[in-house]
Every structure is written in C-alpha cells, then in structure tokens.
C-alpha cells in the first residue's frame, strides 16, 4: 500500500471518529423508526375496542327486545314496534340508523330441533317469513313449545385512519321462552 493511500485512510478515520462517539441523534433515529409502528398499533387498538363495544351493545339490544316481549301474553303491534324502537336506544352513543332488529316467535317441532316462524316484526330490517323454518340450538325449547327469537345487527364502519376498511356486520341473537303464557299473541294492526 502506498503512503498516500495510508494517509487517506487515516484522514478518513480521524474525520469519522467524532461521529462514531456522538450519540446525540440516537433517540431521534429510534423515534423515527418506532413511531409508525406505534401509531399503527394505536389505530388498530382504537378500531378493535370500538368494534368490541359495538358487539356488546348489539348483544344488549337483542337481549333487551327479547326480554321485553317475553313478559307479555298478548301484545299489540304498535307496542311491539315501540318496544323495538326503545330497544334500539341501547345502541347509544352509536348511530341508531345502522342497527336492524327482528323479534319473532317460533314453535318447535316434536324433536325441539327445528322452529317454525309463527310471527315476526322488524325494526329497520326485514321480518322472517311466517311459516319458514330455522334450526334451533339444542335444549332451547321443549318439544312443540314456543320460543321468542331476538336478533340485532349493526353495520360497523371502522375509522378511516390510513386506509379504507370495509364495513362489517356485527350481529347477535338470543332465544327466550315466554314467561307468562306458553305462546305470545300479537294483535296486528293495533
């Protein structure tokens, strides 16, 4: 190696040596590397926690309408509609325009495994078709017995923080037996 090349290497080392010991910018570089990851994790936490809170509200709404209806033996259609509207208030502080609910009465078959829709009333949704059948979970209702099905769903649109996330439907349903009588009669048009 020539003397000029050795001199250049030494000169570069002397120039670079202070930068090798300087730690003043380390925190800024670490922050610049970690900040995007932390912000993404925070955004995901916000979206997840809001979705979880909405899931709890949907469960409460389906339980509320079913619980209210099972406390009657005869109910007017106007009262049923009012009960559905009141039950949608459970979704507060989230938008009531994104919630749909349906309350229906089903009669189980002799095995208690399939229910036939006797009546159904919607709130901002579509009622189940009278006469249609649904599979029932095991041990929900006795053979040939009646059960009230409360269903609620919410169209959740997550916050648009860095990219658009498609809306997702959060739903829940609950079965409850009528409390006062074997079957609940609805006075339609009243």
ChimeraX attribute file (.defattr): number of C-alpha atoms within 10 A of each C-alpha:
attribute: neighborCount
match mode: 1-to-1
recipient: residues
	/A:1	5
	/A:2	6
	/A:3	7
	/A:4	9
	/A:5	10
	/A:6	11
	/A:7	11
	/A:8	11
	/A:9	11
	/A:10	12
	/A:11	12
	/A:12	11
	/A:13	12
	/A:14	11
	/A:15	11
	/A:16	11
	/A:17	11
	/A:18	10
	/A:19	10
	/A:20	9
	/A:21	8
	/A:22	9
	/A:23	9
	/A:24	9
	/A:25	8
	/A:26	10
	/A:27	10
	/A:28	10
	/A:29	10
	/A:30	10
	/A:31	11
	/A:32	11
	/A:33	11
	/A:34	11
	/A:35	11
	/A:36	11
	/A:37	10
	/A:38	12
	/A:39	11
	/A:40	13
	/A:41	12
	/A:42	12
	/A:43	15
	/A:44	15
	/A:45	12
	/A:46	14
	/A:47	16
	/A:48	13
	/A:49	12
	/A:50	16
	/A:51	17
	/A:52	13
	/A:53	12
	/A:54	22
	/A:55	20
	/A:56	15
	/A:57	25
	/A:58	26
	/A:59	21
	/A:60	20
	/A:61	28
	/A:62	28
	/A:63	21
	/A:64	19
	/A:65	27
	/A:66	29
	/A:67	20
	/A:68	13
	/A:69	26
	/A:70	22
	/A:71	15
	/A:72	16
	/A:73	15
	/A:74	15
	/A:75	17
	/A:76	14
	/A:77	16
	/A:78	14
	/A:79	14
	/A:80	22
	/A:81	15
	/A:82	13
	/A:83	17
	/A:84	26
	/A:85	16
	/A:86	14
	/A:87	21
	/A:88	27
	/A:89	15
	/A:90	18
	/A:91	23
	/A:92	10
	/A:93	9
	/A:94	16
	/A:95	13
	/A:96	15
	/A:97	11
	/A:98	15
	/A:99	23
	/A:100	22
	/A:101	27
	/A:102	23
	/A:103	27
	/A:104	22
	/A:105	30
	/A:106	29
	/A:107	24
	/A:108	24
	/A:109	18
	/A:110	12
	/A:111	12
	/A:112	20
	/A:113	18
	/A:114	20
	/A:115	26
	/A:116	19
	/A:117	22
	/A:118	21
	/A:119	19
	/A:120	19
	/A:121	21
	/A:122	18
	/A:123	20
	/A:124	16
	/A:125	13
	/A:126	12
	/A:127	15
	/A:128	19
	/A:129	14
	/A:130	14
	/A:131	13
	/A:132	11
	/A:133	17
	/A:134	15
	/A:135	11
	/A:136	18
	/A:137	12
	/A:138	11
	/A:139	9
	/A:140	16
	/A:141	24
	/A:142	17
	/A:143	16
	/A:144	16
	/A:145	18
	/A:146	26
	/A:147	29
	/A:148	27
	/A:149	24
	/A:150	26
	/A:151	23
	/A:152	27
	/A:153	23
	/A:154	24
	/A:155	16
	/A:156	19
	/A:157	15
	/A:158	17
	/A:159	15
	/A:160	11
	/A:161	11
	/A:162	8
	/A:163	7
	/A:164	10
	/A:165	11
	/A:166	10
	/A:167	12
	/A:168	12
	/A:169	13
	/A:170	19
	/A:171	20
	/A:172	19
	/A:173	19
	/A:174	19
	/A:175	22
	/A:176	18
	/A:177	24
	/A:178	21
	/A:179	15
	/A:180	12
	/A:181	14
	/A:182	12
	/A:183	21
	/A:184	23
	/A:185	16
	/A:186	20
	/A:187	13
	/A:188	10
	/A:189	7
	/A:190	10
